Amino acid sequence: MIGPPPLCTLCERLRAVPLSGGDLTVGCEAFPEGIPDAIFLGGFDHRRPFEGDHGIRFLAADGPEAETALSAWVAAQVEPETEPDPVVP
């Protein structure tokens, strides 16, 4: 089964970041050099603190489509038996 897209795709802060050679990666205001895999690929809920985010967190994009998608993303999350401590320094 394919899970929901990364929370980042619903974020107002999402940006394309140019790399050397003309390639692009995915970045944002919190991670201008590229979003960590734990967030973008691993499903970390960046509404919570993450090491290196400088206090900048997920900000939902405007519009009803984004609200619907965010609700679906939240509903698809599997809660761990115990909530781990946030990844902060």
PyMOL Python script that loads the backbone (N, CA, C, O; Angstrom):
from pymol import cmd

cmd.read_pdbstr("""\
ATOM      1  N   MET A   1       0.842  -1.184   0.000  1.00  0.00           N
ATOM      2  CA  MET A   1       0.000   0.000   0.000  1.00  0.00           C
ATOM      3  C   MET A   1       0.880   1.237   0.000  1.00  0.00           C
ATOM      4  O   MET A   1       1.879   1.295   0.717  1.00  0.00           O
ATOM      5  N   ILE A   2       0.522   2.197  -0.779  1.00  0.00           N
ATOM      6  CA  ILE A   2       1.244   3.456  -0.828  1.00  0.00           C
ATOM      7  C   ILE A   2       0.600   4.401   0.168  1.00  0.00           C
ATOM      8  O   ILE A   2      -0.618   4.577   0.181  1.00  0.00           O
ATOM      9  N   GLY A   3       1.440   5.009   1.006  1.00  0.00           N
ATOM     10  CA  GLY A   3       0.934   5.922   2.024  1.00  0.00           C
ATOM     11  C   GLY A   3       0.666   7.303   1.467  1.00  0.00           C
ATOM     12  O   GLY A   3       0.824   7.549   0.272  1.00  0.00           O
ATOM     13  N   PRO A   4       0.259   8.198   2.346  1.00  0.00           N
ATOM     14  CA  PRO A   4      -0.018   9.567   1.914  1.00  0.00           C
ATOM     15  C   PRO A   4       1.279  10.272   1.527  1.00  0.00           C
ATOM     16  O   PRO A   4       2.361   9.851   1.936  1.00  0.00           O
ATOM     17  N   PRO A   5       1.176  11.336   0.746  1.00  0.00           N
ATOM     18  CA  PRO A   5       2.379  12.089   0.392  1.00  0.00           C
ATOM     19  C   PRO A   5       2.972  12.734   1.643  1.00  0.00           C
ATOM     20  O   PRO A   5       2.286  12.862   2.657  1.00  0.00           O
ATOM     21  N   PRO A   6       4.238  13.139   1.579  1.00  0.00           N
ATOM     22  CA  PRO A   6       4.848  13.786   2.734  1.00  0.00           C
ATOM     23  C   PRO A   6       4.063  15.023   3.155  1.00  0.00           C
ATOM     24  O   PRO A   6       3.495  15.730   2.323  1.00  0.00           O
ATOM     25  N   LEU A   7       4.045  15.264   4.442  1.00  0.00           N
ATOM     26  CA  LEU A   7       3.391  16.460   4.978  1.00  0.00           C
ATOM     27  C   LEU A   7       3.942  17.711   4.300  1.00  0.00           C
ATOM     28  O   LEU A   7       3.223  18.695   4.127  1.00  0.00           O
ATOM     29  N   CYS A   8       5.217  17.673   3.918  1.00  0.00           N
ATOM     30  CA  CYS A   8       5.870  18.822   3.281  1.00  0.00           C
ATOM     31  C   CYS A   8       5.109  19.306   2.049  1.00  0.00           C
ATOM     32  O   CYS A   8       5.092  20.505   1.770  1.00  0.00           O
ATOM     33  N   THR A   9       4.486  18.400   1.314  1.00  0.00           N
ATOM     34  CA  THR A   9       3.808  18.795   0.083  1.00  0.00           C
ATOM     35  C   THR A   9       2.596  19.669   0.357  1.00  0.00           C
ATOM     36  O   THR A   9       2.049  20.284  -0.558  1.00  0.00           O
ATOM     37  N   LEU A  10       2.176  19.724   1.611  1.00  0.00           N
ATOM     38  CA  LEU A  10       1.024  20.538   2.001  1.00  0.00           C
ATOM     39  C   LEU A  10       1.450  21.821   2.702  1.00  0.00           C
ATOM     40  O   LEU A  10       0.612  22.560   3.219  1.00  0.00           O
ATOM     41  N   CYS A  11       2.757  22.085   2.719  1.00  0.00           N
ATOM     42  CA  CYS A  11       3.303  23.193   3.501  1.00  0.00           C
ATOM     43  C   CYS A  11       3.529  24.446   2.662  1.00  0.00           C
ATOM     44  O   CYS A  11       4.027  24.383   1.538  1.00  0.00           O
ATOM     45  N   GLU A  12       3.156  25.568   3.227  1.00  0.00           N
ATOM     46  CA  GLU A  12       3.355  26.865   2.592  1.00  0.00           C
ATOM     47  C   GLU A  12       4.835  27.189   2.397  1.00  0.00           C
ATOM     48  O   GLU A  12       5.187  27.961   1.506  1.00  0.00           O
ATOM     49  N   ARG A  13       5.701  26.606   3.223  1.00  0.00           N
ATOM     50  CA  ARG A  13       7.127  26.932   3.218  1.00  0.00           C
ATOM     51  C   ARG A  13       7.953  26.122   2.202  1.00  0.00           C
ATOM     52  O   ARG A  13       9.148  26.373   2.052  1.00  0.00           O
ATOM     53  N   LEU A  14       7.348  25.177   1.519  1.00  0.00           N
ATOM     54  CA  LEU A  14       8.047  24.293   0.584  1.00  0.00           C
ATOM     55  C   LEU A  14       8.645  25.076  -0.582  1.00  0.00           C
ATOM     56  O   LEU A  14       7.999  25.964  -1.138  1.00  0.00           O
ATOM     57  N   ARG A  15       9.881  24.743  -0.947  1.00  0.00           N
ATOM     58  CA  ARG A  15      10.575  25.416  -2.049  1.00  0.00           C
ATOM     59  C   ARG A  15      11.409  24.404  -2.837  1.00  0.00           C
ATOM     60  O   ARG A  15      11.860  23.399  -2.288  1.00  0.00           O
ATOM     61  N   ALA A  16      11.606  24.675  -4.105  1.00  0.00           N
ATOM     62  CA  ALA A  16      12.582  23.935  -4.910  1.00  0.00           C
ATOM     63  C   ALA A  16      13.937  24.595  -4.668  1.00  0.00           C
ATOM     64  O   ALA A  16      14.051  25.820  -4.676  1.00  0.00           O
ATOM     65  N   VAL A  17      14.957  23.772  -4.452  1.00  0.00           N
ATOM     66  CA  VAL A  17      16.296  24.279  -4.166  1.00  0.00           C
ATOM     67  C   VAL A  17      17.242  23.821  -5.274  1.00  0.00           C
ATOM     68  O   VAL A  17      17.406  22.622  -5.495  1.00  0.00           O
ATOM     69  N   PRO A  18      17.866  24.780  -5.973  1.00  0.00           N
ATOM     70  CA  PRO A  18      18.801  24.392  -7.033  1.00  0.00           C
ATOM     71  C   PRO A  18      20.077  23.775  -6.467  1.00  0.00           C
ATOM     72  O   PRO A  18      20.614  24.239  -5.461  1.00  0.00           O
ATOM     73  N   LEU A  19      20.544  22.738  -7.123  1.00  0.00           N
ATOM     74  CA  LEU A  19      21.809  22.095  -6.776  1.00  0.00           C
ATOM     75  C   LEU A  19      22.814  22.363  -7.890  1.00  0.00           C
ATOM     76  O   LEU A  19      22.446  22.804  -8.980  1.00  0.00           O
ATOM     77  N   SER A  20      24.076  22.095  -7.607  1.00  0.00           N
ATOM     78  CA  SER A  20      25.073  22.239  -8.666  1.00  0.00           C
ATOM     79  C   SER A  20      24.742  21.264  -9.793  1.00  0.00           C
ATOM     80  O   SER A  20      24.232  20.171  -9.547  1.00  0.00           O
ATOM     81  N   GLY A  21      25.027  21.653 -10.991  1.00  0.00           N
ATOM     82  CA  GLY A  21      24.723  20.809 -12.139  1.00  0.00           C
ATOM     83  C   GLY A  21      23.331  21.005 -12.688  1.00  0.00           C
ATOM     84  O   GLY A  21      22.937  20.337 -13.644  1.00  0.00           O
ATOM     85  N   GLY A  22      22.570  21.930 -12.084  1.00  0.00           N
ATOM     86  CA  GLY A  22      21.240  22.230 -12.589  1.00  0.00           C
ATOM     87  C   GLY A  22      20.118  21.384 -12.021  1.00  0.00           C
ATOM     88  O   GLY A  22      18.954  21.616 -12.349  1.00  0.00           O
ATOM     89  N   ASP A  23      20.435  20.404 -11.176  1.00  0.00           N
ATOM     90  CA  ASP A  23      19.390  19.592 -10.557  1.00  0.00           C
ATOM     91  C   ASP A  23      18.680  20.393  -9.469  1.00  0.00           C
ATOM     92  O   ASP A  23      19.150  21.452  -9.052  1.00  0.00           O
ATOM     93  N   LEU A  24      17.549  19.874  -9.022  1.00  0.00           N
ATOM     94  CA  LEU A  24      16.780  20.487  -7.938  1.00  0.00           C
ATOM     95  C   LEU A  24      16.582  19.485  -6.820  1.00  0.00           C
ATOM     96  O   LEU A  24      16.580  18.277  -7.054  1.00  0.00           O
ATOM     97  N   THR A  25      16.419  19.982  -5.613  1.00  0.00           N
ATOM     98  CA  THR A  25      16.003  19.160  -4.485  1.00  0.00           C
ATOM     99  C   THR A  25      14.876  19.902  -3.790  1.00  0.00           C
ATOM    100  O   THR A  25      14.526  21.019  -4.172  1.00  0.00           O
ATOM    101  N   VAL A  26      14.314  19.281  -2.776  1.00  0.00           N
ATOM    102  CA  VAL A  26      13.199  19.879  -2.053  1.00  0.00           C
ATOM    103  C   VAL A  26      13.734  20.501  -0.770  1.00  0.00           C
ATOM    104  O   VAL A  26      14.384  19.834   0.035  1.00  0.00           O
ATOM    105  N   GLY A  27      13.452  21.782  -0.593  1.00  0.00           N
ATOM    106  CA  GLY A  27      13.857  22.492   0.612  1.00  0.00           C
ATOM    107  C   GLY A  27      12.696  23.313   1.132  1.00  0.00           C
ATOM    108  O   GLY A  27      11.588  23.263   0.597  1.00  0.00           O
ATOM    109  N   CYS A  28      12.965  24.067   2.177  1.00  0.00           N
ATOM    110  CA  CYS A  28      11.947  24.920   2.756  1.00  0.00           C
ATOM    111  C   CYS A  28      12.627  25.974   3.619  1.00  0.00           C
ATOM    112  O   CYS A  28      13.854  26.012   3.709  1.00  0.00           O
ATOM    113  N   GLU A  29      11.835  26.822   4.248  1.00  0.00           N
ATOM    114  CA  GLU A  29      12.403  27.855   5.107  1.00  0.00           C
ATOM    115  C   GLU A  29      13.168  27.244   6.271  1.00  0.00           C
ATOM    116  O   GLU A  29      14.182  27.800   6.694  1.00  0.00           O
ATOM    117  N   ALA A  30      12.714  26.125   6.795  1.00  0.00           N
ATOM    118  CA  ALA A  30      13.387  25.474   7.926  1.00  0.00           C
ATOM    119  C   ALA A  30      14.665  24.768   7.476  1.00  0.00           C
ATOM    120  O   ALA A  30      15.655  24.751   8.208  1.00  0.00           O
ATOM    121  N   PHE A  31      14.648  24.194   6.293  1.00  0.00           N
ATOM    122  CA  PHE A  31      15.777  23.418   5.767  1.00  0.00           C
ATOM    123  C   PHE A  31      16.091  23.886   4.339  1.00  0.00           C
ATOM    124  O   PHE A  31      15.764  23.198   3.372  1.00  0.00           O
ATOM    125  N   PRO A  32      16.724  25.055   4.211  1.00  0.00           N
ATOM    126  CA  PRO A  32      16.960  25.609   2.878  1.00  0.00           C
ATOM    127  C   PRO A  32      17.915  24.795   2.012  1.00  0.00           C
ATOM    128  O   PRO A  32      17.921  24.945   0.790  1.00  0.00           O
ATOM    129  N   GLU A  33      18.720  23.938   2.631  1.00  0.00           N
ATOM    130  CA  GLU A  33      19.660  23.101   1.868  1.00  0.00           C
ATOM    131  C   GLU A  33      19.057  21.752   1.481  1.00  0.00           C
ATOM    132  O   GLU A  33      19.689  20.973   0.768  1.00  0.00           O
ATOM    133  N   GLY A  34      17.860  21.479   1.940  1.00  0.00           N
ATOM    134  CA  GLY A  34      17.195  20.210   1.648  1.00  0.00           C
ATOM    135  C   GLY A  34      16.531  19.649   2.893  1.00  0.00           C
ATOM    136  O   GLY A  34      17.096  19.702   3.985  1.00  0.00           O
ATOM    137  N   ILE A  35      15.356  19.124   2.729  1.00  0.00           N
ATOM    138  CA  ILE A  35      14.576  18.579   3.849  1.00  0.00           C
ATOM    139  C   ILE A  35      15.129  17.219   4.234  1.00  0.00           C
ATOM    140  O   ILE A  35      15.330  16.370   3.366  1.00  0.00           O
ATOM    141  N   PRO A  36      15.381  16.993   5.527  1.00  0.00           N
ATOM    142  CA  PRO A  36      15.901  15.693   5.967  1.00  0.00           C
ATOM    143  C   PRO A  36      14.963  14.546   5.577  1.00  0.00           C
ATOM    144  O   PRO A  36      13.741  14.694   5.580  1.00  0.00           O
ATOM    145  N   ASP A  37      15.562  13.407   5.245  1.00  0.00           N
ATOM    146  CA  ASP A  37      14.778  12.231   4.860  1.00  0.00           C
ATOM    147  C   ASP A  37      13.782  11.818   5.934  1.00  0.00           C
ATOM    148  O   ASP A  37      12.687  11.356   5.612  1.00  0.00           O
ATOM    149  N   ALA A  38      14.143  11.977   7.206  1.00  0.00           N
ATOM    150  CA  ALA A  38      13.238  11.588   8.296  1.00  0.00           C
ATOM    151  C   ALA A  38      11.918  12.340   8.221  1.00  0.00           C
ATOM    152  O   ALA A  38      10.883  11.837   8.661  1.00  0.00           O
ATOM    153  N   ILE A  39      11.956  13.530   7.669  1.00  0.00           N
ATOM    154  CA  ILE A  39      10.734  14.321   7.511  1.00  0.00           C
ATOM    155  C   ILE A  39      10.098  14.029   6.156  1.00  0.00           C
ATOM    156  O   ILE A  39       8.924  13.667   6.079  1.00  0.00           O
ATOM    157  N   PHE A  40      10.882  14.187   5.084  1.00  0.00           N
ATOM    158  CA  PHE A  40      10.301  14.088   3.745  1.00  0.00           C
ATOM    159  C   PHE A  40       9.938  12.663   3.356  1.00  0.00           C
ATOM    160  O   PHE A  40       8.905  12.439   2.725  1.00  0.00           O
ATOM    161  N   LEU A  41      10.768  11.706   3.721  1.00  0.00           N
ATOM    162  CA  LEU A  41      10.510  10.311   3.355  1.00  0.00           C
ATOM    163  C   LEU A  41      10.008   9.462   4.507  1.00  0.00           C
ATOM    164  O   LEU A  41       9.288   8.484   4.307  1.00  0.00           O
ATOM    165  N   GLY A  42      10.399   9.847   5.723  1.00  0.00           N
ATOM    166  CA  GLY A  42      10.108   9.016   6.880  1.00  0.00           C
ATOM    167  C   GLY A  42       8.801   9.301   7.581  1.00  0.00           C
ATOM    168  O   GLY A  42       8.421   8.578   8.503  1.00  0.00           O
ATOM    169  N   GLY A  43       8.108  10.341   7.160  1.00  0.00           N
ATOM    170  CA  GLY A  43       6.804  10.603   7.747  1.00  0.00           C
ATOM    171  C   GLY A  43       6.834  11.313   9.083  1.00  0.00           C
ATOM    172  O   GLY A  43       5.813  11.363   9.770  1.00  0.00           O
ATOM    173  N   PHE A  44       7.997  11.876   9.482  1.00  0.00           N
ATOM    174  CA  PHE A  44       8.034  12.619  10.736  1.00  0.00           C
ATOM    175  C   PHE A  44       7.045  13.780  10.653  1.00  0.00           C
ATOM    176  O   PHE A  44       6.979  14.474   9.638  1.00  0.00           O
ATOM    177  N   ASP A  45       6.290  13.985  11.705  1.00  0.00           N
ATOM    178  CA  ASP A  45       5.287  15.044  11.765  1.00  0.00           C
ATOM    179  C   ASP A  45       5.982  16.355  12.122  1.00  0.00           C
ATOM    180  O   ASP A  45       6.250  16.623  13.293  1.00  0.00           O
ATOM    181  N   HIS A  46       6.270  17.164  11.116  1.00  0.00           N
ATOM    182  CA  HIS A  46       7.029  18.391  11.375  1.00  0.00           C
ATOM    183  C   HIS A  46       6.183  19.518  11.939  1.00  0.00           C
ATOM    184  O   HIS A  46       6.579  20.682  11.885  1.00  0.00           O
ATOM    185  N   ARG A  47       5.031  19.183  12.475  1.00  0.00           N
ATOM    186  CA  ARG A  47       4.330  20.122  13.332  1.00  0.00           C
ATOM    187  C   ARG A  47       4.978  20.098  14.712  1.00  0.00           C
ATOM    188  O   ARG A  47       4.709  20.952  15.557  1.00  0.00           O
ATOM    189  N   ARG A  48       5.834  19.104  14.922  1.00  0.00           N
ATOM    190  CA  ARG A  48       6.626  18.960  16.154  1.00  0.00           C
ATOM    191  C   ARG A  48       8.063  19.416  15.873  1.00  0.00           C
ATOM    192  O   ARG A  48       8.479  19.457  14.715  1.00  0.00           O
ATOM    193  N   PRO A  49       8.827  19.762  16.925  1.00  0.00           N
ATOM    194  CA  PRO A  49      10.222  20.196  16.736  1.00  0.00           C
ATOM    195  C   PRO A  49      11.085  19.099  16.124  1.00  0.00           C
ATOM    196  O   PRO A  49      10.878  17.910  16.368  1.00  0.00           O
ATOM    197  N   PHE A  50      12.054  19.528  15.327  1.00  0.00           N
ATOM    198  CA  PHE A  50      13.024  18.623  14.730  1.00  0.00           C
ATOM    199  C   PHE A  50      14.370  19.328  14.756  1.00  0.00           C
ATOM    200  O   PHE A  50      14.458  20.518  14.454  1.00  0.00           O
ATOM    201  N   GLU A  51      15.409  18.604  15.114  1.00  0.00           N
ATOM    202  CA  GLU A  51      16.739  19.197  15.217  1.00  0.00           C
ATOM    203  C   GLU A  51      17.121  19.935  13.938  1.00  0.00           C
ATOM    204  O   GLU A  51      17.014  19.391  12.839  1.00  0.00           O
ATOM    205  N   GLY A  52      17.566  21.171  14.093  1.00  0.00           N
ATOM    206  CA  GLY A  52      18.021  21.961  12.962  1.00  0.00           C
ATOM    207  C   GLY A  52      16.952  22.762  12.255  1.00  0.00           C
ATOM    208  O   GLY A  52      17.244  23.415  11.253  1.00  0.00           O
ATOM    209  N   ASP A  53      15.711  22.735  12.747  1.00  0.00           N
ATOM    210  CA  ASP A  53      14.642  23.469  12.044  1.00  0.00           C
ATOM    211  C   ASP A  53      14.553  24.945  12.438  1.00  0.00           C
ATOM    212  O   ASP A  53      13.730  25.683  11.897  1.00  0.00           O
ATOM    213  N   HIS A  54      15.394  25.373  13.376  1.00  0.00           N
ATOM    214  CA  HIS A  54      15.454  26.777  13.801  1.00  0.00           C
ATOM    215  C   HIS A  54      14.108  27.300  14.288  1.00  0.00           C
ATOM    216  O   HIS A  54      13.828  28.495  14.196  1.00  0.00           O
ATOM    217  N   GLY A  55      13.282  26.403  14.804  1.00  0.00           N
ATOM    218  CA  GLY A  55      11.969  26.803  15.306  1.00  0.00           C
ATOM    219  C   GLY A  55      10.934  27.032  14.215  1.00  0.00           C
ATOM    220  O   GLY A  55       9.818  27.468  14.497  1.00  0.00           O
ATOM    221  N   ILE A  56      11.299  26.740  12.973  1.00  0.00           N
ATOM    222  CA  ILE A  56      10.374  26.910  11.849  1.00  0.00           C
ATOM    223  C   ILE A  56       9.728  25.557  11.583  1.00  0.00           C
ATOM    224  O   ILE A  56      10.421  24.571  11.331  1.00  0.00           O
ATOM    225  N   ARG A  57       8.414  25.512  11.639  1.00  0.00           N
ATOM    226  CA  ARG A  57       7.693  24.257  11.496  1.00  0.00           C
ATOM    227  C   ARG A  57       6.692  24.330  10.348  1.00  0.00           C
ATOM    228  O   ARG A  57       6.537  25.356   9.687  1.00  0.00           O
ATOM    229  N   PHE A  58       6.027  23.212  10.143  1.00  0.00           N
ATOM    230  CA  PHE A  58       4.994  23.085   9.116  1.00  0.00           C
ATOM    231  C   PHE A  58       3.971  24.218   9.236  1.00  0.00           C
ATOM    232  O   PHE A  58       3.521  24.560  10.329  1.00  0.00           O
ATOM    233  N   LEU A  59       3.621  24.785   8.089  1.00  0.00           N
ATOM    234  CA  LEU A  59       2.579  25.804   7.995  1.00  0.00           C
ATOM    235  C   LEU A  59       1.674  25.406   6.836  1.00  0.00           C
ATOM    236  O   LEU A  59       2.088  25.444   5.678  1.00  0.00           O
ATOM    237  N   ALA A  60       0.458  25.030   7.145  1.00  0.00           N
ATOM    238  CA  ALA A  60      -0.454  24.538   6.112  1.00  0.00           C
ATOM    239  C   ALA A  60      -0.685  25.572   5.022  1.00  0.00           C
ATOM    240  O   ALA A  60      -0.913  26.748   5.305  1.00  0.00           O
ATOM    241  N   ALA A  61      -0.623  25.126   3.781  1.00  0.00           N
ATOM    242  CA  ALA A  61      -0.940  25.980   2.644  1.00  0.00           C
ATOM    243  C   ALA A  61      -2.416  26.363   2.719  1.00  0.00           C
ATOM    244  O   ALA A  61      -3.226  25.646   3.307  1.00  0.00           O
ATOM    245  N   ASP A  62      -2.751  27.490   2.121  1.00  0.00           N
ATOM    246  CA  ASP A  62      -4.137  27.962   2.124  1.00  0.00           C
ATOM    247  C   ASP A  62      -4.993  27.171   1.144  1.00  0.00           C
ATOM    248  O   ASP A  62      -4.500  26.618   0.161  1.00  0.00           O
ATOM    249  N   GLY A  63      -6.260  27.135   1.433  1.00  0.00           N
ATOM    250  CA  GLY A  63      -7.215  26.564   0.496  1.00  0.00           C
ATOM    251  C   GLY A  63      -7.871  25.299   0.997  1.00  0.00           C
ATOM    252  O   GLY A  63      -7.294  24.560   1.794  1.00  0.00           O
ATOM    253  N   PRO A  64      -9.078  25.053   0.526  1.00  0.00           N
ATOM    254  CA  PRO A  64      -9.826  23.873   0.973  1.00  0.00           C
ATOM    255  C   PRO A  64      -9.171  22.560   0.565  1.00  0.00           C
ATOM    256  O   PRO A  64      -9.287  21.568   1.284  1.00  0.00           O
ATOM    257  N   GLU A  65      -8.479  22.535  -0.589  1.00  0.00           N
ATOM    258  CA  GLU A  65      -7.818  21.305  -1.009  1.00  0.00           C
ATOM    259  C   GLU A  65      -6.714  20.929  -0.028  1.00  0.00           C
ATOM    260  O   GLU A  65      -6.549  19.759   0.316  1.00  0.00           O
ATOM    261  N   ALA A  66      -5.958  21.936   0.419  1.00  0.00           N
ATOM    262  CA  ALA A  66      -4.884  21.685   1.380  1.00  0.00           C
ATOM    263  C   ALA A  66      -5.449  21.224   2.716  1.00  0.00           C
ATOM    264  O   ALA A  66      -4.880  20.336   3.352  1.00  0.00           O
ATOM    265  N   GLU A  67      -6.552  21.809   3.150  1.00  0.00           N
ATOM    266  CA  GLU A  67      -7.183  21.408   4.407  1.00  0.00           C
ATOM    267  C   GLU A  67      -7.650  19.955   4.330  1.00  0.00           C
ATOM    268  O   GLU A  67      -7.456  19.187   5.272  1.00  0.00           O
ATOM    269  N   THR A  68      -8.254  19.586   3.229  1.00  0.00           N
ATOM    270  CA  THR A  68      -8.724  18.209   3.044  1.00  0.00           C
ATOM    271  C   THR A  68      -7.547  17.237   3.030  1.00  0.00           C
ATOM    272  O   THR A  68      -7.599  16.180   3.659  1.00  0.00           O
ATOM    273  N   ALA A  69      -6.487  17.601   2.310  1.00  0.00           N
ATOM    274  CA  ALA A  69      -5.304  16.741   2.230  1.00  0.00           C
ATOM    275  C   ALA A  69      -4.636  16.606   3.586  1.00  0.00           C
ATOM    276  O   ALA A  69      -4.188  15.517   3.945  1.00  0.00           O
ATOM    277  N   LEU A  70      -4.559  17.700   4.353  1.00  0.00           N
ATOM    278  CA  LEU A  70      -3.965  17.635   5.690  1.00  0.00           C
ATOM    279  C   LEU A  70      -4.786  16.721   6.598  1.00  0.00           C
ATOM    280  O   LEU A  70      -4.219  15.927   7.348  1.00  0.00           O
ATOM    281  N   SER A  71      -6.084  16.821   6.540  1.00  0.00           N
ATOM    282  CA  SER A  71      -6.948  15.936   7.335  1.00  0.00           C
ATOM    283  C   SER A  71      -6.706  14.476   6.971  1.00  0.00           C
ATOM    284  O   SER A  71      -6.655  13.616   7.849  1.00  0.00           O
ATOM    285  N   ALA A  72      -6.558  14.195   5.679  1.00  0.00           N
ATOM    286  CA  ALA A  72      -6.286  12.826   5.232  1.00  0.00           C
ATOM    287  C   ALA A  72      -4.921  12.368   5.715  1.00  0.00           C
ATOM    288  O   ALA A  72      -4.769  11.218   6.129  1.00  0.00           O
ATOM    289  N   TRP A  73      -3.913  13.254   5.670  1.00  0.00           N
ATOM    290  CA  TRP A  73      -2.566  12.908   6.134  1.00  0.00           C
ATOM    291  C   TRP A  73      -2.602  12.564   7.620  1.00  0.00           C
ATOM    292  O   TRP A  73      -2.029  11.559   8.040  1.00  0.00           O
ATOM    293  N   VAL A  74      -3.262  13.382   8.404  1.00  0.00           N
ATOM    294  CA  VAL A  74      -3.347  13.142   9.846  1.00  0.00           C
ATOM    295  C   VAL A  74      -4.055  11.813  10.120  1.00  0.00           C
ATOM    296  O   VAL A  74      -3.603  11.036  10.961  1.00  0.00           O
ATOM    297  N   ALA A  75      -5.145  11.552   9.428  1.00  0.00           N
ATOM    298  CA  ALA A  75      -5.901  10.317   9.629  1.00  0.00           C
ATOM    299  C   ALA A  75      -5.093   9.084   9.251  1.00  0.00           C
ATOM    300  O   ALA A  75      -5.309   8.011   9.814  1.00  0.00           O
ATOM    301  N   ALA A  76      -4.164   9.218   8.305  1.00  0.00           N
ATOM    302  CA  ALA A  76      -3.376   8.072   7.836  1.00  0.00           C
ATOM    303  C   ALA A  76      -2.192   7.739   8.742  1.00  0.00           C
ATOM    304  O   ALA A  76      -1.572   6.687   8.586  1.00  0.00           O
ATOM    305  N   GLN A  77      -1.880   8.608   9.668  1.00  0.00           N
ATOM    306  CA  GLN A  77      -0.718   8.375  10.530  1.00  0.00           C
ATOM    307  C   GLN A  77      -1.000   7.261  11.527  1.00  0.00           C
ATOM    308  O   GLN A  77      -2.082   7.183  12.108  1.00  0.00           O
ATOM    309  N   VAL A  78      -0.013   6.411  11.709  1.00  0.00           N
ATOM    310  CA  VAL A  78      -0.108   5.332  12.682  1.00  0.00           C
ATOM    311  C   VAL A  78       0.588   5.816  13.945  1.00  0.00           C
ATOM    312  O   VAL A  78       1.784   6.105  13.932  1.00  0.00           O
ATOM    313  N   GLU A  79      -0.154   5.900  15.015  1.00  0.00           N
ATOM    314  CA  GLU A  79       0.409   6.362  16.276  1.00  0.00           C
ATOM    315  C   GLU A  79       1.253   5.240  16.893  1.00  0.00           C
ATOM    316  O   GLU A  79       0.784   4.106  16.992  1.00  0.00           O
ATOM    317  N   PRO A  80       2.491   5.539  17.307  1.00  0.00           N
ATOM    318  CA  PRO A  80       3.285   4.540  18.012  1.00  0.00           C
ATOM    319  C   PRO A  80       2.665   4.257  19.375  1.00  0.00           C
ATOM    320  O   PRO A  80       1.899   5.064  19.903  1.00  0.00           O
ATOM    321  N   GLU A  81       3.008   3.095  19.938  1.00  0.00           N
ATOM    322  CA  GLU A  81       2.461   2.745  21.241  1.00  0.00           C
ATOM    323  C   GLU A  81       2.837   3.781  22.295  1.00  0.00           C
ATOM    324  O   GLU A  81       2.028   4.118  23.159  1.00  0.00           O
ATOM    325  N   THR A  82       4.058   4.280  22.220  1.00  0.00           N
ATOM    326  CA  THR A  82       4.480   5.366  23.097  1.00  0.00           C
ATOM    327  C   THR A  82       5.043   6.466  22.221  1.00  0.00           C
ATOM    328  O   THR A  82       5.773   6.198  21.266  1.00  0.00           O
ATOM    329  N   GLU A  83       4.709   7.685  22.540  1.00  0.00           N
ATOM    330  CA  GLU A  83       5.164   8.828  21.756  1.00  0.00           C
ATOM    331  C   GLU A  83       6.634   9.088  22.062  1.00  0.00           C
ATOM    332  O   GLU A  83       6.980   9.334  23.218  1.00  0.00           O
ATOM    333  N   PRO A  84       7.519   9.040  21.046  1.00  0.00           N
ATOM    334  CA  PRO A  84       8.934   9.311  21.322  1.00  0.00           C
ATOM    335  C   PRO A  84       9.137  10.792  21.612  1.00  0.00           C
ATOM    336  O   PRO A  84       8.321  11.635  21.239  1.00  0.00           O
ATOM    337  N   ASP A  85      10.229  11.084  22.276  1.00  0.00           N
ATOM    338  CA  ASP A  85      10.587  12.470  22.516  1.00  0.00           C
ATOM    339  C   ASP A  85      10.867  13.137  21.185  1.00  0.00           C
ATOM    340  O   ASP A  85      11.415  12.502  20.284  1.00  0.00           O
ATOM    341  N   PRO A  86      10.501  14.416  21.037  1.00  0.00           N
ATOM    342  CA  PRO A  86      10.818  15.110  19.789  1.00  0.00           C
ATOM    343  C   PRO A  86      12.321  15.121  19.548  1.00  0.00           C
ATOM    344  O   PRO A  86      13.112  15.096  20.491  1.00  0.00           O
ATOM    345  N   VAL A  87      12.702  15.160  18.290  1.00  0.00           N
ATOM    346  CA  VAL A  87      14.120  15.176  17.919  1.00  0.00           C
ATOM    347  C   VAL A  87      14.586  16.621  17.985  1.00  0.00           C
ATOM    348  O   VAL A  87      14.429  17.374  17.025  1.00  0.00           O
ATOM    349  N   VAL A  88      15.153  17.003  19.110  1.00  0.00           N
ATOM    350  CA  VAL A  88      15.676  18.342  19.308  1.00  0.00           C
ATOM    351  C   VAL A  88      17.062  18.263  19.912  1.00  0.00           C
ATOM    352  O   VAL A  88      17.413  17.259  20.531  1.00  0.00           O
ATOM    353  N   PRO A  89      17.858  19.315  19.740  1.00  0.00           N
ATOM    354  CA  PRO A  89      19.215  19.277  20.314  1.00  0.00           C
ATOM    355  C   PRO A  89      19.197  19.229  21.818  1.00  0.00           C
ATOM    356  O   PRO A  89      20.255  19.194  22.446  1.00  0.00           O
TER     357      PRO A  89
END
""", "prot")
cmd.dss("prot")
cmd.show_as("cartoon", "prot")
cmd.util.cbc("prot")
cmd.orient("prot")
